[in-house]
Amino acid sequence: MSAKLNRRRILRGMIGGSAVSVALPFLDGFLNSNGTALASGSPLPVRFGTWFWGCGVTPWRWVPEKVGANYDMPTELAYLKPYKDRINVLSGFDVKLDGIANQPHVTGNFALRTGTTPRELDKHNVPTFDTLIADVVGTDTRFRSLEITATGNPKDTYSRRNAGSINPSEGSPVAFYTRLFGDEFRNPNAVDFKPDPRVMTRLSVLSAIKDDRADLAKQLGAADRARLDEYFTSLRQMEQQLEMQLKKPPPAEACTMTAPPGDMVPAGYLVDEVIASHKTMSHLLAMALACNQTKVFNMVFSDALSALHKAGTTAYHHGLTHNETADPVLGYQIEATWYVERSMEALAYFLGALNGVREGDGTLLDNMLVFAHSDSSLARMHSILGVPMVIAGKAGGRVKTGLHVKGGGDTITRVGLTMQQIMGVPVNRWGTASMDTSLPVTDILA
């Protein structure tokens, strides 16, 4: 092994006044002879994440006609052609309303992620399935999950523990980089490990109040105890993460250098700025996953109301879906569809960022389960029938890819149940009312 490149070396620097350090690649010697697992025999980690875009698609330009393998890729879907054999396209899975009014750009997304059709959004204390997955696979990483948005607006998030615990997004590439690779970052491939005394202090403070927490709970009524429990759930998660940071992290084969980004927080949802921010954050997230900083993420490309717009115009994507007249010859809204195509182009870029990181005998994407979806199918009609969904990655061999699966009007919760089961969540049924299901999408299970 070269004296200039060894397991002890990390790259150090400063950004915004904070120290940053990034590990060099984890060498092949850490893997078994086949490159399919760590030398210890432990499997390479499998990660889960969501990727969201707003205002749907033009169904007849996105949904394949052929079902199964060798499916066709219509114009709007064709941006994903480089990854056709690495993805599954899901169509025809519906949100069931059960007599409840459809809240445009809210109901579809909420029901898809929680299994519950909302009457009053703020009163539904149900988690999104990404938090359920993070509870199983995210307890041994520095971050239980990472929420980021290319729009720059931290309110653009669709991850929640309950009505009172919404997980805000990070919208600044610089802040995201510093959070990941700042002075609390620990090189997973270093031989030497020294616990951070600041982490030890924080854990000690949380541990010191445990008895007071228990005493206080005894003095409260049922409603206040419930509120306090929500708060303490967050504290317990923080304690677990701090305890994990005091242990030597496992080696990470693909962890390598990522250059500090420039400051590019998008202003006012300008589409070119959002695209640029998304590209930067895609690579930062890929390295965060490769360096085992998290196993769960939620990426927002555009908000559910898709406020994306071009410089010098006042026509927003969402407004165009309702106000633009369809071309009489082509039969669709040309300007609104342009934003759909940029969304698919961005998703292809994101998958490329994951696929570009070598890990074992494959790539990071091979050890991922990425769930990309929108809030509706045809945004002009606020339709939540056949919400467009793409599942990318092989989840470490747990998923078959290269398929178009047609739901035929089945409940969309079949998809959420399937993803939870793939990621090891012990659940046999999921969803409420007519969306309650025990049927996974077996077509994609390896």
C-alpha positions as a Python dict, from the first residue, in 0.01 Angstrom:
ca = {
    (1, 'M'): (0, 0, 0),
    (2, 'S'): (141, 341, -92),
    (3, 'A'): (271, 555, 191),
    (4, 'K'): (104, 853, 27),
    (5, 'L'): (-238, 691, 9),
    (6, 'N'): (-336, 489, 312),
    (7, 'R'): (-632, 425, 537),
    (8, 'R'): (-521, 686, 791),
    (9, 'R'): (-517, 978, 551),
    (10, 'I'): (-807, 1223, 521),
    (11, 'L'): (-843, 1551, 335),
    (12, 'R'): (-884, 1858, 552),
    (13, 'G'): (-988, 2213, 483),
    (14, 'M'): (-1204, 2504, 592),
    (15, 'I'): (-1541, 2626, 466),
    (16, 'G'): (-1736, 2913, 613),
    (17, 'G'): (-1507, 2917, 916),
    (18, 'S'): (-1568, 2549, 993),
    (19, 'A'): (-1316, 2267, 964),
    (20, 'V'): (-1405, 1994, 716),
    (21, 'S'): (-1249, 1653, 656),
    (22, 'V'): (-1326, 1398, 388),
    (23, 'A'): (-1206, 1039, 371),
    (24, 'L'): (-1009, 893, 84),
    (25, 'P'): (-1147, 582, -89),
    (26, 'F'): (-1193, 262, 108),
    (27, 'L'): (-951, 19, -58),
    (28, 'D'): (-1038, -318, -214),
    (29, 'G'): (-859, -492, 73),
    (30, 'F'): (-1161, -417, 289),
    (31, 'L'): (-1383, -634, 67),
    (32, 'N'): (-1412, -1008, 22),
    (33, 'S'): (-1254, -1165, -285),
    (34, 'N'): (-1572, -1123, -491),
    (35, 'G'): (-1628, -759, -399),
    (36, 'T'): (-1980, -839, -283),
    (37, 'A'): (-1939, -787, 93),
    (38, 'L'): (-1702, -651, 352),
    (39, 'A'): (-1400, -864, 438),
    (40, 'S'): (-1568, -941, 772),
    (41, 'G'): (-1854, -1106, 583),
    (42, 'S'): (-2100, -828, 661),
    (43, 'P'): (-2310, -728, 359),
    (44, 'L'): (-2274, -387, 198),
    (45, 'P'): (-2539, -153, 340),
    (46, 'V'): (-2870, -107, 157),
    (47, 'R'): (-3009, 246, 157),
    (48, 'F'): (-3356, 389, 97),
    (49, 'G'): (-3463, 727, -29),
    (50, 'T'): (-3743, 924, -190),
    (51, 'W'): (-3719, 1172, -477),
    (52, 'F'): (-4016, 1400, -534),
    (53, 'W'): (-4130, 1626, -815),
    (54, 'G'): (-4450, 1832, -828),
    (55, 'C'): (-4742, 1853, -1070),
    (56, 'G'): (-4728, 1509, -1223),
    (57, 'V'): (-4688, 1416, -1589),
    (58, 'T'): (-4881, 1399, -1912),
    (59, 'P'): (-5002, 1039, -1872),
    (60, 'W'): (-5018, 947, -2242),
    (61, 'R'): (-4663, 1083, -2286),
    (62, 'W'): (-4523, 910, -1974),
    (63, 'V'): (-4700, 578, -1908),
    (64, 'P'): (-4566, 285, -2117),
    (65, 'E'): (-4812, 85, -2323),
    (66, 'K'): (-4630, -245, -2279),
    (67, 'V'): (-4632, -422, -1942),
    (68, 'G'): (-4345, -624, -1798),
    (69, 'A'): (-3995, -639, -1944),
    (70, 'N'): (-3905, -469, -2274),
    (71, 'Y'): (-4154, -190, -2202),
    (72, 'D'): (-4163, 118, -2422),
    (73, 'M'): (-4055, 460, -2296),
    (74, 'P'): (-4278, 747, -2416),
    (75, 'T'): (-4133, 1095, -2466),
    (76, 'E'): (-4152, 1223, -2108),
    (77, 'L'): (-4024, 897, -1959),
    (78, 'A'): (-3748, 859, -2219),
    (79, 'Y'): (-3508, 1076, -2016),
    (80, 'L'): (-3465, 773, -1792),
    (81, 'K'): (-3365, 545, -2081),
    (82, 'P'): (-2999, 512, -1967),
    (83, 'Y'): (-3134, 341, -1654),
    (84, 'K'): (-3417, 141, -1811),
    (85, 'D'): (-3276, -189, -1684),
    (86, 'R'): (-3213, -41, -1338),
    (87, 'I'): (-3563, 93, -1274),
    (88, 'N'): (-3923, -20, -1246),
    (89, 'V'): (-4204, 201, -1374),
    (90, 'L'): (-4529, 175, -1177),
    (91, 'S'): (-4858, 298, -1320),
    (92, 'G'): (-5227, 249, -1250),
    (93, 'F'): (-5205, 251, -869),
    (94, 'D'): (-5471, 482, -722),
    (95, 'V'): (-5531, 683, -409),
    (96, 'K'): (-5871, 587, -263),
    (97, 'L'): (-6075, 877, -131),
    (98, 'D'): (-6345, 688, 63),
    (99, 'G'): (-6581, 981, 18),
    (100, 'I'): (-6327, 1236, 143),
    (101, 'A'): (-6270, 1544, -72),
    (102, 'N'): (-5950, 1553, -274),
    (103, 'Q'): (-5730, 1838, -150),
    (104, 'P'): (-5535, 1934, -464),
    (105, 'H'): (-5160, 1866, -446),
    (106, 'V'): (-5198, 1745, -86),
    (107, 'T'): (-5417, 1434, -73),
    (108, 'G'): (-5224, 1225, -325),
    (109, 'N'): (-4885, 1286, -171),
    (110, 'F'): (-5006, 1247, 187),
    (111, 'A'): (-5201, 928, 121),
    (112, 'L'): (-4918, 773, -79),
    (113, 'R'): (-4666, 836, 199),
    (114, 'T'): (-4883, 763, 505),
    (115, 'G'): (-5143, 515, 380),
    (116, 'T'): (-5418, 747, 507),
    (117, 'T'): (-5650, 977, 313),
    (118, 'P'): (-5657, 1305, 508),
    (119, 'R'): (-5966, 1495, 614),
    (120, 'E'): (-5768, 1755, 805),
    (121, 'L'): (-5398, 1731, 735),
    (122, 'D'): (-5277, 1884, 1061),
    (123, 'K'): (-5481, 1644, 1275),
    (124, 'H'): (-5350, 1318, 1130),
    (125, 'N'): (-5082, 1185, 1364),
    (126, 'V'): (-4948, 930, 1119),
    (127, 'P'): (-4589, 890, 1003),
    (128, 'T'): (-4462, 883, 648),
    (129, 'F'): (-4318, 545, 555),
    (130, 'D'): (-3965, 683, 526),
    (131, 'T'): (-3961, 741, 903),
    (132, 'L'): (-4078, 384, 962),
    (133, 'I'): (-3794, 260, 743),
    (134, 'A'): (-3545, 490, 918),
    (135, 'D'): (-3651, 345, 1253),
    (136, 'V'): (-3529, 6, 1129),
    (137, 'V'): (-3221, 83, 918),
    (138, 'G'): (-3119, 432, 1031),
    (139, 'T'): (-3021, 376, 1393),
    (140, 'D'): (-2654, 296, 1332),
    (141, 'T'): (-2562, 599, 1122),
    (142, 'R'): (-2479, 955, 1217),
    (143, 'F'): (-2803, 1086, 1068),
    (144, 'R'): (-3121, 881, 1098),
    (145, 'S'): (-3230, 1046, 774),
    (146, 'L'): (-3141, 1346, 561),
    (147, 'E'): (-3403, 1578, 410),
    (148, 'I'): (-3290, 1813, 133),
    (149, 'T'): (-3456, 2030, -128),
    (150, 'A'): (-3325, 2182, -447),
    (151, 'T'): (-3570, 2471, -414),
    (152, 'G'): (-3390, 2631, -120),
    (153, 'N'): (-3708, 2640, 89),
    (154, 'P'): (-3684, 2427, 408),
    (155, 'K'): (-4064, 2402, 415),
    (156, 'D'): (-4053, 2193, 99),
    (157, 'T'): (-4054, 1859, 278),
    (158, 'Y'): (-4287, 1560, 276),
    (159, 'S'): (-4137, 1362, 563),
    (160, 'R'): (-4299, 1360, 906),
    (161, 'R'): (-4317, 1165, 1228),
    (162, 'N'): (-4664, 1302, 1304),
    (163, 'A'): (-4862, 1624, 1269),
    (164, 'G'): (-4636, 1804, 1514),
    (165, 'S'): (-4302, 1663, 1397),
    (166, 'I'): (-4230, 1764, 1040),
    (167, 'N'): (-3875, 1699, 916),
    (168, 'P'): (-3755, 2025, 753),
    (169, 'S'): (-3536, 2016, 445),
    (170, 'E'): (-3189, 2162, 403),
    (171, 'G'): (-3195, 2397, 105),
    (172, 'S'): (-2840, 2531, 96),
    (173, 'P'): (-2566, 2320, -67),
    (174, 'V'): (-2301, 2493, 147),
    (175, 'A'): (-2492, 2428, 470),
    (176, 'F'): (-2555, 2071, 363),
    (177, 'Y'): (-2185, 2018, 289),
    (178, 'T'): (-2079, 2166, 623),
    (179, 'R'): (-2335, 1956, 807),
    (180, 'L'): (-2204, 1640, 642),
    (181, 'F'): (-1830, 1701, 630),
    (182, 'G'): (-1775, 1964, 899),
    (183, 'D'): (-1572, 1915, 1213),
    (184, 'E'): (-1804, 1642, 1347),
    (185, 'F'): (-1737, 1417, 1048),
    (186, 'R'): (-1542, 1102, 1135),
    (187, 'N'): (-1340, 922, 870),
    (188, 'P'): (-1498, 574, 847),
    (189, 'N'): (-1177, 428, 701),
    (190, 'A'): (-930, 558, 958),
    (191, 'V'): (-757, 309, 1187),
    (192, 'D'): (-746, 546, 1481),
    (193, 'F'): (-1066, 672, 1639),
    (194, 'K'): (-1110, 927, 1914),
    (195, 'P'): (-1461, 1017, 2038),
    (196, 'D'): (-1550, 1383, 2006),
    (197, 'P'): (-1563, 1532, 2360),
    (198, 'R'): (-1840, 1770, 2250),
    (199, 'V'): (-2058, 1473, 2157),
    (200, 'M'): (-1982, 1314, 2493),
    (201, 'T'): (-2092, 1634, 2668),
    (202, 'R'): (-2418, 1653, 2473),
    (203, 'L'): (-2499, 1290, 2550),
    (204, 'S'): (-2423, 1348, 2917),
    (205, 'V'): (-2663, 1642, 2927),
    (206, 'L'): (-2944, 1434, 2774),
    (207, 'S'): (-2872, 1144, 3007),
    (208, 'A'): (-2875, 1374, 3309),
    (209, 'I'): (-3236, 1478, 3255),
    (210, 'K'): (-3379, 1125, 3220),
    (211, 'D'): (-3503, 1108, 3579),
    (212, 'D'): (-3656, 1454, 3560),
    (213, 'R'): (-3832, 1354, 3239),
    (214, 'A'): (-3991, 1056, 3412),
    (215, 'D'): (-4095, 1260, 3716),
    (216, 'L'): (-4248, 1532, 3502),
    (217, 'A'): (-4453, 1280, 3301),
    (218, 'K'): (-4613, 1151, 3622),
    (219, 'Q'): (-4749, 1498, 3700),
    (220, 'L'): (-4920, 1560, 3367),
    (221, 'G'): (-5258, 1477, 3224),
    (222, 'A'): (-5306, 1237, 2933),
    (223, 'A'): (-5300, 1505, 2661),
    (224, 'D'): (-4985, 1669, 2794),
    (225, 'R'): (-4816, 1332, 2841),
    (226, 'A'): (-4887, 1256, 2475),
    (227, 'R'): (-4733, 1588, 2370),
    (228, 'L'): (-4436, 1531, 2595),
    (229, 'D'): (-4388, 1183, 2454),
    (230, 'E'): (-4367, 1326, 2102),
    (231, 'Y'): (-4095, 1560, 2222),
    (232, 'F'): (-3907, 1289, 2409),
    (233, 'T'): (-3922, 1062, 2105),
    (234, 'S'): (-3703, 1317, 1929),
    (235, 'L'): (-3472, 1330, 2231),
    (236, 'R'): (-3443, 951, 2241),
    (237, 'Q'): (-3352, 949, 1874),
    (238, 'M'): (-3090, 1216, 1942),
    (239, 'E'): (-2946, 1007, 2226),
    (240, 'Q'): (-2917, 705, 1995),
    (241, 'Q'): (-2740, 909, 1729),
    (242, 'L'): (-2497, 1057, 1982),
    (243, 'E'): (-2421, 713, 2125),
    (244, 'M'): (-2347, 591, 1773),
    (245, 'Q'): (-2104, 881, 1716),
    (246, 'L'): (-1901, 769, 2019),
    (247, 'K'): (-1830, 434, 1850),
    (248, 'K'): (-1583, 375, 1571),
    (249, 'P'): (-1776, 384, 1243),
    (250, 'P'): (-1765, 80, 1014),
    (251, 'P'): (-1545, 115, 704),
    (252, 'A'): (-1705, 258, 390),
    (253, 'E'): (-1558, 132, 65),
    (254, 'A'): (-1682, 410, -163),
    (255, 'C'): (-1622, 707, 68),
    (256, 'T'): (-1409, 958, -120),
    (257, 'M'): (-1348, 1329, -163),
    (258, 'T'): (-1625, 1573, -246),
    (259, 'A'): (-1525, 1930, -325),
    (260, 'P'): (-1693, 2212, -128),
    (261, 'P'): (-1975, 2369, -331),
    (262, 'G'): (-2031, 2732, -407),
    (263, 'D'): (-2317, 2916, -237),
    (264, 'M'): (-2616, 2876, -468),
    (265, 'V'): (-2941, 2887, -271),
    (266, 'P'): (-3215, 2920, -536),
    (267, 'A'): (-3404, 3248, -526),
    (268, 'G'): (-3776, 3236, -593),
    (269, 'Y'): (-3787, 2891, -756),
    (270, 'L'): (-3604, 2996, -1073),
    (271, 'V'): (-3580, 2670, -1262),
    (272, 'D'): (-3219, 2707, -1380),
    (273, 'E'): (-3105, 2774, -1024),
    (274, 'V'): (-3305, 2481, -890),
    (275, 'I'): (-3151, 2250, -1150),
    (276, 'A'): (-2799, 2369, -1062),
    (277, 'S'): (-2862, 2327, -688),
    (278, 'H'): (-3008, 1982, -747),
    (279, 'K'): (-2698, 1868, -934),
    (280, 'T'): (-2470, 1981, -652),
    (281, 'M'): (-2684, 1830, -378),
    (282, 'S'): (-2715, 1503, -571),
    (283, 'H'): (-2340, 1451, -556),
    (284, 'L'): (-2320, 1560, -192),
    (285, 'L'): (-2595, 1316, -98),
    (286, 'A'): (-2431, 1035, -296),
    (287, 'M'): (-2112, 1081, -96),
    (288, 'A'): (-2303, 1108, 232),
    (289, 'L'): (-2453, 767, 152),
    (290, 'A'): (-2120, 622, 42),
    (291, 'C'): (-1958, 746, 365),
    (292, 'N'): (-2235, 584, 575),
    (293, 'Q'): (-2352, 913, 719),
    (294, 'T'): (-2711, 800, 662),
    (295, 'K'): (-2909, 517, 505),
    (296, 'V'): (-3233, 711, 450),
    (297, 'F'): (-3300, 1036, 264),
    (298, 'N'): (-3577, 1247, 114),
    (299, 'M'): (-3491, 1469, -183),
    (300, 'V'): (-3736, 1730, -316),
    (301, 'F'): (-3671, 1858, -668),
    (302, 'S'): (-3982, 2078, -685),
    (303, 'D'): (-4263, 2144, -442),
    (304, 'A'): (-4609, 1990, -483),
    (305, 'L'): (-4748, 2314, -624),
    (306, 'S'): (-4437, 2338, -845),
    (307, 'A'): (-4355, 2707, -828),
    (308, 'L'): (-4075, 2657, -1079),
    (309, 'H'): (-4054, 2929, -1342),
    (310, 'K'): (-3814, 3070, -1598),
    (311, 'A'): (-3627, 3397, -1547),
    (312, 'G'): (-3814, 3697, -1683),
    (313, 'T'): (-4154, 3528, -1676),
    (314, 'T'): (-4443, 3522, -1433),
    (315, 'A'): (-4582, 3192, -1561),
    (316, 'Y'): (-4521, 2924, -1299),
    (317, 'H'): (-4535, 2553, -1372),
    (318, 'H'): (-4841, 2502, -1154),
    (319, 'G'): (-5028, 2793, -1310),
    (320, 'L'): (-4947, 2668, -1658),
    (321, 'T'): (-5105, 2330, -1584),
    (322, 'H'): (-5438, 2510, -1532),
    (323, 'N'): (-5415, 2815, -1758),
    (324, 'E'): (-5222, 2706, -2065),
    (325, 'T'): (-5429, 2595, -2364),
    (326, 'A'): (-5332, 2258, -2503),
    (327, 'D'): (-5178, 2267, -2849),
    (328, 'P'): (-5460, 2176, -3093),
    (329, 'V'): (-5232, 1951, -3299),
    (330, 'L'): (-5013, 1792, -3031),
    (331, 'G'): (-5291, 1764, -2775),
    (332, 'Y'): (-5092, 1867, -2468),
    (333, 'Q'): (-4974, 2181, -2288),
    (334, 'I'): (-4633, 2257, -2439),
    (335, 'E'): (-4499, 2494, -2171),
    (336, 'A'): (-4626, 2292, -1875),
    (337, 'T'): (-4486, 1974, -2027),
    (338, 'W'): (-4144, 2140, -2058),
    (339, 'Y'): (-4124, 2137, -1676),
    (340, 'V'): (-4221, 1770, -1663),
    (341, 'E'): (-3934, 1693, -1898),
    (342, 'R'): (-3691, 1896, -1682),
    (343, 'S'): (-3809, 1694, -1383),
    (344, 'M'): (-3739, 1362, -1558),
    (345, 'E'): (-3406, 1497, -1678),
    (346, 'A'): (-3321, 1586, -1316),
    (347, 'L'): (-3423, 1240, -1194),
    (348, 'A'): (-3194, 1085, -1455),
    (349, 'Y'): (-2910, 1306, -1332),
    (350, 'F'): (-2976, 1200, -974),
    (351, 'L'): (-2965, 832, -1064),
    (352, 'G'): (-2646, 898, -1255),
    (353, 'A'): (-2487, 1053, -947),
    (354, 'L'): (-2564, 736, -748),
    (355, 'N'): (-2458, 509, -1031),
    (356, 'G'): (-2130, 697, -1066),
    (357, 'V'): (-2006, 587, -722),
    (358, 'R'): (-1832, 249, -741),
    (359, 'E'): (-1912, 21, -448),
    (360, 'G'): (-1802, -341, -429),
    (361, 'D'): (-1859, -519, -758),
    (362, 'G'): (-2126, -267, -860),
    (363, 'T'): (-2230, 88, -781),
    (364, 'L'): (-2406, 275, -507),
    (365, 'L'): (-2729, 253, -708),
    (366, 'D'): (-2715, -127, -691),
    (367, 'N'): (-2734, -100, -312),
    (368, 'M'): (-3018, 152, -316),
    (369, 'L'): (-3396, 150, -318),
    (370, 'V'): (-3496, 489, -458),
    (371, 'F'): (-3864, 574, -476),
    (372, 'A'): (-3944, 866, -708),
    (373, 'H'): (-4299, 997, -736),
    (374, 'S'): (-4519, 1301, -784),
    (375, 'D'): (-4838, 1420, -611),
    (376, 'S'): (-5077, 1363, -901),
    (377, 'S'): (-5092, 1220, -1250),
    (378, 'L'): (-5246, 1490, -1472),
    (379, 'A'): (-5205, 1808, -1269),
    (380, 'R'): (-5461, 2003, -1474),
    (381, 'M'): (-5731, 1769, -1337),
    (382, 'H'): (-5567, 1718, -993),
    (383, 'S'): (-5599, 1348, -1070),
    (384, 'I'): (-5476, 1103, -806),
    (385, 'L'): (-5554, 799, -1018),
    (386, 'G'): (-5239, 639, -1152),
    (387, 'V'): (-4993, 863, -966),
    (388, 'P'): (-4659, 823, -1154),
    (389, 'M'): (-4393, 628, -963),
    (390, 'V'): (-4046, 497, -1039),
    (391, 'I'): (-3847, 255, -824),
    (392, 'A'): (-3474, 258, -897),
    (393, 'G'): (-3189, 37, -778),
    (394, 'K'): (-3166, -330, -688),
    (395, 'A'): (-3159, -287, -307),
    (396, 'G'): (-2859, -516, -279),
    (397, 'G'): (-3028, -789, -485),
    (398, 'R'): (-3368, -776, -317),
    (399, 'V'): (-3542, -617, -618),
    (400, 'K'): (-3588, -719, -981),
    (401, 'T'): (-3567, -427, -1223),
    (402, 'G'): (-3638, -345, -1585),
    (403, 'L'): (-4016, -381, -1552),
    (404, 'H'): (-4332, -180, -1609),
    (405, 'V'): (-4589, -286, -1349),
    (406, 'K'): (-4949, -183, -1406),
    (407, 'G'): (-5167, -158, -1096),
    (408, 'G'): (-5502, -180, -1271),
    (409, 'G'): (-5666, 55, -1020),
    (410, 'D'): (-5530, -122, -710),
    (411, 'T'): (-5464, 84, -400),
    (412, 'I'): (-5138, 276, -406),
    (413, 'T'): (-5055, 154, -55),
    (414, 'R'): (-4944, -176, -208),
    (415, 'V'): (-4632, 11, -319),
    (416, 'G'): (-4561, 160, 23),
    (417, 'L'): (-4609, -179, 188),
    (418, 'T'): (-4368, -337, -61),
    (419, 'M'): (-4093, -84, 3),
    (420, 'Q'): (-4122, -122, 378),
    (421, 'Q'): (-4098, -500, 351),
    (422, 'I'): (-3797, -478, 118),
    (423, 'M'): (-3620, -258, 373),
    (424, 'G'): (-3693, -494, 661),
    (425, 'V'): (-3982, -320, 836),
    (426, 'P'): (-4183, -597, 1015),
    (427, 'V'): (-4521, -508, 866),
    (428, 'N'): (-4778, -738, 704),
    (429, 'R'): (-5054, -483, 643),
    (430, 'W'): (-5047, -111, 577),
    (431, 'G'): (-5300, 162, 508),
    (432, 'T'): (-5645, 258, 637),
    (433, 'A'): (-6004, 212, 515),
    (434, 'S'): (-6013, 92, 154),
    (435, 'M'): (-5639, 150, 122),
    (436, 'D'): (-5566, -113, 385),
    (437, 'T'): (-5370, -387, 211),
    (438, 'S'): (-5164, -698, 277),
    (439, 'L'): (-5063, -743, -89),
    (440, 'P'): (-4708, -639, -184),
    (441, 'V'): (-4613, -582, -547),
    (442, 'T'): (-4456, -925, -592),
    (443, 'D'): (-4359, -860, -956),
    (444, 'I'): (-4051, -668, -842),
    (445, 'L'): (-3941, -891, -554),
    (446, 'A'): (-3629, -1095, -623),
}
